[in-house]
Amino acid sequence: MREYPDQEQRQTAYTHWYRESRSQLWPFEDYKFIDDGGIYTGMRAVHNPGKEGYRYDVIHPVTGNPCRQPMMGYRFPEGTMRRLVDEGRILFGDNESKLVELKVYAKDYRSKLSSLFELDGRIGTNEIKAIFPESKRPFDFPKPVELIEELLSFTTSGNDIVLDSFAGSGTTGQAVMTLNQADGQHRRFVLTEMKPSIARGVTSERIRRVVEGYGTGKGEVPGLGGGFRYATLGKPLFAANGHINPDVRFAELARFVWFVETGTPLAGKAPASPLLGVHAGRAVYLLYNGILKDKSAGGGNVLTSPLLDELPPHEGPRVIYGTRCLIKPERLRHLGITFKQLPYDLKVTR
Ligand SMILES: C[S@@+](CC[C@H](N)C(=O)[O-])C[C@H]1O[C@@H](n2cnc3c(N)ncnc32)[C@H](O)[C@@H]1O
């Protein structure tokens, strides 16, 4: 790199060397190109294998015409392709008649998935000790990050969500983040851990340190960036018959209703009012478990005209959850109210 700062001269010198050495370059015999990032090749990894993929136009940067599409379409959604193009990771031919390819550097090369991995059994323990220097034995028998990364690199890509329901020390989360950094993908992860002390003190703390960086001096490891949400399980909201579990309190159902309605967690303590909050101009109300201290049948869970007058006001659209509604649909429409019936309209479809 230092010897040939000029890109054209560097490629010429590399081509010369590549032609002479090709017979000995396996498995890098297709890596014909070089640039500031190193030696690279073009791969058909943007093409969808087997079944029909995504269809959209990728514009050739010189001719301005759409490039020929792969037979089964593209493997990634359009947004991902646009990002890859912006990052200079897509290789174009001289004109639009050539299928585009993904630029893959030799430094990111991964061999075929092997049925046998040979790794020092102490690696996982050393990794976790480096992240938790203050602790003698943070976790027994953690897996090495490299092992999980290797497995994930063959089985996941794009925005895939990796679930580890026995998360332990959180190796899987770290592997997802390091792999994303290496290959520019956007995998996400869900880790579950049943022991609260491990979940808080090890699993989530490890992920936090890996995100923010850890270690000092020579052992300093920069953070990988990103973030995560720490959640705890409440009691089951629904009984086996689909009805709301009678033990569920207003605050617990309120959090769930808010999440289903807005896709975001309810910040802070659940309000002691049927008005849970306003999201994107829309007020969300929940009538449940006598929140209005109503002694009537249904305990104030039925939307009636007098009850509507009691609700905290909101200028703009309103969504109201309750067990029944005795107001006519035309009036609701006129008032900008959408009524949703408990428990049936609480479908978890997100
Ligand atoms: C063998 S460890 C996982 C080690 C992990 N692969 C690592 O590298 O650290 C298994 C973990 O799963 C947790 N666990 C066991 N049963 C569980 C369950 N039903 N739900 C959630 N976590 C569970 C245990 O508390 C333990 O921390």
The ligand as an SDF file (V2000), in Angstrom:
LIG
                    3D

 27 29  0  0  0  0  0  0  0  0999 V2000
  -24.7310  -23.3600   29.7360 C   0  0  0  0  0  0  0  0  0  0  0  0
  -25.2700  -21.7530   30.1200 S   0  0  0  0  0  0  0  0  0  0  0  0
  -25.0930  -20.9300   28.5750 C   0  0  0  0  0  0  0  0  0  0  0  0
  -23.7020  -20.5200   28.2920 C   0  0  0  0  0  0  0  0  0  0  0  0
  -23.5990  -19.5510   27.1660 C   0  0  0  0  0  0  0  0  0  0  0  0
  -23.6680  -20.2070   25.8810 N   0  0  0  0  0  0  0  0  0  0  0  0
  -22.3060  -18.7560   27.3060 C   0  0  0  0  0  0  0  0  0  0  0  0
  -21.4670  -18.7620   26.4070 O   0  0  0  0  0  0  0  0  0  0  0  0
  -22.1610  -18.1170   28.3330 O   0  0  0  0  0  0  0  0  0  0  0  0
  -26.9950  -21.9370   30.2360 C   0  0  0  0  0  0  0  0  0  0  0  0
  -27.7200  -20.7290   30.8220 C   0  0  0  0  0  0  0  0  0  0  0  0
  -29.1080  -20.8620   30.5630 O   0  0  0  0  0  0  0  0  0  0  0  0
  -29.8400  -20.4520   31.7030 C   0  0  0  0  0  0  0  0  0  0  0  0
  -31.1250  -21.1710   31.6290 N   0  0  0  0  0  0  0  0  0  0  0  0
  -31.3960  -22.4470   31.9060 C   0  0  0  0  0  0  0  0  0  0  0  0
  -32.6870  -22.7420   31.7010 N   0  0  0  0  0  0  0  0  0  0  0  0
  -33.2760  -21.6110   31.2330 C   0  0  0  0  0  0  0  0  0  0  0  0
  -34.6050  -21.2680   30.8150 C   0  0  0  0  0  0  0  0  0  0  0  0
  -35.5870  -22.1550   30.8420 N   0  0  0  0  0  0  0  0  0  0  0  0
  -34.8280  -20.0060   30.3820 N   0  0  0  0  0  0  0  0  0  0  0  0
  -33.8270  -19.1090   30.3440 C   0  0  0  0  0  0  0  0  0  0  0  0
  -32.5490  -19.3620   30.7350 N   0  0  0  0  0  0  0  0  0  0  0  0
  -32.2710  -20.5900   31.1730 C   0  0  0  0  0  0  0  0  0  0  0  0
  -28.9890  -20.8450   32.8700 C   0  0  0  0  0  0  0  0  0  0  0  0
  -29.2610  -20.0310   34.0170 O   0  0  0  0  0  0  0  0  0  0  0  0
  -27.5720  -20.6140   32.3290 C   0  0  0  0  0  0  0  0  0  0  0  0
  -27.1200  -19.3270   32.6500 O   0  0  0  0  0  0  0  0  0  0  0  0
  1  2  1  0
  2  3  1  0
  2 10  1  0
  3  4  1  0
  4  5  1  0
  5  6  1  0
  5  7  1  0
  7  8  2  0
  7  9  1  0
 10 11  1  0
 11 12  1  0
 11 26  1  0
 12 13  1  0
 13 14  1  0
 13 24  1  0
 14 15  1  0
 14 23  1  0
 15 16  2  0
 16 17  1  0
 17 18  1  0
 17 23  2  0
 18 19  1  0
 18 20  2  0
 20 21  1  0
 21 22  2  0
 22 23  1  0
 24 25  1  0
 24 26  1  0
 26 27  1  0
M  CHG  2   2   1   9  -1
M  END
$$$$
